Amino acid sequence: MKPRVLITGGAGFIGVNAAHRWLARGWRVSVLDDLSRKGTDTNIAWLKRQGKVDFTRADLRDAKAAERWVGARRDGLELVLHLAAQVAVTTSVEDPRSDFERNALASLNVLEAVRKSGKKPFTLYASTNKVYGGMERVKVALRAGRWSYVGLPQGVSEAEPIDFHSPYGCSKGAADQYFRDYWRIYGLPTVVFRQSCIYGPHQQGNEDQGWLAHFMKMALAGKGVTVYGDGRQVRDALFVDDLVDAFETAHRRKAKASGRIYNVGGGPRSTLSLRELLAWIAKRQGRPLPTKWGAWRPGDQKVYISDIRHIKKELGWAPRVGVSEGLERLWSWLER
Ligand SMILES: NC(=O)c1ccc[n+]([C@@H]2O[C@H](COP(=O)([O-])OP(=O)(O)OC[C@H]3O[C@@H](n4cnc5c(N)ncnc54)[C@H](O)[C@@H]3O)[C@@H](O)[C@H]2O)c1
């Protein structure tokens, strides 16, 4: 019997990329999504053209729906990727209850559904660097027109204390800790990936989330963007294929990865500031992207760069796609 992967949020950006990978591996791929994110109907239509996908439209805030979905797919159940979430900090500030329900409550529903299934699939949670909050202790300085850490050449490691900032930070952070704890308390083989900025094809970027895709989309549509803050904020960027490689690696090495938390991002070698992206687009398109400037947004870190040495050392994973190649690949996909 073919193994089965369950992917929540499987019509979202990372979800369709992951589903596509496991389809190519010949697995049975079951996807659940409520299609609440704009553009996910296009994503799921594309995915269905790639192979046989078992798609369920349901809302994970409903514990019974989660249980029914997992319970009916117990046979061959090998892997669960929990990617469904409300993903924007801004939206979480406007409506913290809905954010809590979609991120914290829905995640508990997924864990409970898996626990009650009586199976022990390897279960991955897509967490976020936002669990580290503003890291006010960590000194930052402007160097060469971009923010950088004063004393963290390798970036932020998992030893950084968690300090949830923003409702999104709180709801994702709560789920992050529940996933880790289900390993300790119930022996469910879970792993938590604290992801930084992920980018690539099928990203429905907008002003609130997915800035790389958003800036490029606006440029290609002949429109402008608003930059909040000074535009010198820096992120490490990870191309989505590399992230899906990391999912696969963690599953392959599940004996080692279970119960672990890993920071997963492009690392110090793959960083980009907003202004650098504006410059890249201006060069690529031959004209500047019209830009307005706004105040800093809550929870926005001046710099965030993942220290990815832990996952590299333990699982042997490292990113392969550099920023210039990744940007070009995303641009070509958006231009298609
Ligand atoms: N993209 C990034 O840069 C990034 C960075 C850090 C963490 N993450 C995390 O990775 C995961 C995937 O992110 P993404 O970029 O693919 O986002 P996405 O918005 O494209 O995908 C999330 C999907 O979840 C679905 N969803 C939301 N609430 C749901 C619910 N209650 N029930 C069922 N489906 C629901 C949405 O419709 C959407 O398709 C999220 O958990 C996100 O927090 C993403």
The ligand as an SDF file (V2000), in Angstrom:
LIG
                    3D

 44 48  0  0  0  0  0  0  0  0999 V2000
    5.5030   31.9360    3.9910 N   0  0  0  0  0  0  0  0  0  0  0  0
    6.3220   32.2690    4.9620 C   0  0  0  0  0  0  0  0  0  0  0  0
    7.2060   33.0870    4.7490 O   0  0  0  0  0  0  0  0  0  0  0  0
    6.1970   31.6480    6.3350 C   0  0  0  0  0  0  0  0  0  0  0  0
    7.1370   31.9870    7.3210 C   0  0  0  0  0  0  0  0  0  0  0  0
    7.0340   31.4300    8.5870 C   0  0  0  0  0  0  0  0  0  0  0  0
    6.0210   30.5400    8.8690 C   0  0  0  0  0  0  0  0  0  0  0  0
    5.0950   30.2370    7.9090 N   0  0  0  0  0  0  0  0  0  0  0  0
    4.0460   29.2790    8.2480 C   0  0  0  0  0  0  0  0  0  0  0  0
    3.9690   28.2880    7.2360 O   0  0  0  0  0  0  0  0  0  0  0  0
    2.6090   27.8500    7.0780 C   0  0  0  0  0  0  0  0  0  0  0  0
    2.1910   27.9680    5.6260 C   0  0  0  0  0  0  0  0  0  0  0  0
    2.3310   29.3220    5.2180 O   0  0  0  0  0  0  0  0  0  0  0  0
    2.0150   29.8160    3.7260 P   0  0  0  0  0  0  0  0  0  0  0  0
    2.9650   30.8860    3.4100 O   0  0  0  0  0  0  0  0  0  0  0  0
    1.8810   28.6500    2.8270 O   0  0  0  0  0  0  0  0  0  0  0  0
    0.5990   30.5080    3.9630 O   0  0  0  0  0  0  0  0  0  0  0  0
   -0.7600   30.4260    3.1060 P   0  0  0  0  0  0  0  0  0  0  0  0
   -1.6580   31.4900    3.6450 O   0  0  0  0  0  0  0  0  0  0  0  0
   -0.4480   30.4520    1.6560 O   0  0  0  0  0  0  0  0  0  0  0  0
   -1.3260   28.9840    3.5110 O   0  0  0  0  0  0  0  0  0  0  0  0
   -2.0800   28.7670    4.6630 C   0  0  0  0  0  0  0  0  0  0  0  0
   -3.3430   28.0300    4.2420 C   0  0  0  0  0  0  0  0  0  0  0  0
   -4.1320   27.7160    5.3940 O   0  0  0  0  0  0  0  0  0  0  0  0
   -5.4980   27.8330    5.0410 C   0  0  0  0  0  0  0  0  0  0  0  0
   -6.2600   27.9870    6.2960 N   0  0  0  0  0  0  0  0  0  0  0  0
   -6.2410   29.0620    7.1420 C   0  0  0  0  0  0  0  0  0  0  0  0
   -7.0400   28.8380    8.1870 N   0  0  0  0  0  0  0  0  0  0  0  0
   -7.5810   27.5960    8.0120 C   0  0  0  0  0  0  0  0  0  0  0  0
   -8.4980   26.8000    8.7660 C   0  0  0  0  0  0  0  0  0  0  0  0
   -9.0280   27.2490    9.9220 N   0  0  0  0  0  0  0  0  0  0  0  0
   -8.8400   25.5850    8.2920 N   0  0  0  0  0  0  0  0  0  0  0  0
   -8.3320   25.1290    7.1140 C   0  0  0  0  0  0  0  0  0  0  0  0
   -7.4650   25.8270    6.3580 N   0  0  0  0  0  0  0  0  0  0  0  0
   -7.0940   27.0560    6.8070 C   0  0  0  0  0  0  0  0  0  0  0  0
   -5.5520   29.0260    4.0940 C   0  0  0  0  0  0  0  0  0  0  0  0
   -6.6920   29.0000    3.2490 O   0  0  0  0  0  0  0  0  0  0  0  0
   -4.2550   28.8380    3.2970 C   0  0  0  0  0  0  0  0  0  0  0  0
   -4.4630   28.0820    2.1240 O   0  0  0  0  0  0  0  0  0  0  0  0
    1.7830   28.7180    8.0280 C   0  0  0  0  0  0  0  0  0  0  0  0
    1.5500   27.9880    9.1950 O   0  0  0  0  0  0  0  0  0  0  0  0
    2.6770   29.9110    8.3050 C   0  0  0  0  0  0  0  0  0  0  0  0
    2.4150   30.4780    9.5820 O   0  0  0  0  0  0  0  0  0  0  0  0
    5.1660   30.7700    6.6530 C   0  0  0  0  0  0  0  0  0  0  0  0
  1  2  1  0
  2  3  2  0
  2  4  1  0
  4  5  1  0
  4 44  2  0
  5  6  2  0
  6  7  1  0
  7  8  2  0
  8  9  1  0
  8 44  1  0
  9 10  1  0
  9 42  1  0
 10 11  1  0
 11 12  1  0
 11 40  1  0
 12 13  1  0
 13 14  1  0
 14 15  2  0
 14 16  1  0
 14 17  1  0
 17 18  1  0
 18 19  2  0
 18 20  1  0
 18 21  1  0
 21 22  1  0
 22 23  1  0
 23 24  1  0
 23 38  1  0
 24 25  1  0
 25 26  1  0
 25 36  1  0
 26 27  1  0
 26 35  1  0
 27 28  2  0
 28 29  1  0
 29 30  1  0
 29 35  2  0
 30 31  1  0
 30 32  2  0
 32 33  1  0
 33 34  2  0
 34 35  1  0
 36 37  1  0
 36 38  1  0
 38 39  1  0
 40 41  1  0
 40 42  1  0
 42 43  1  0
M  CHG  2   8   1  16  -1
M  END
$$$$
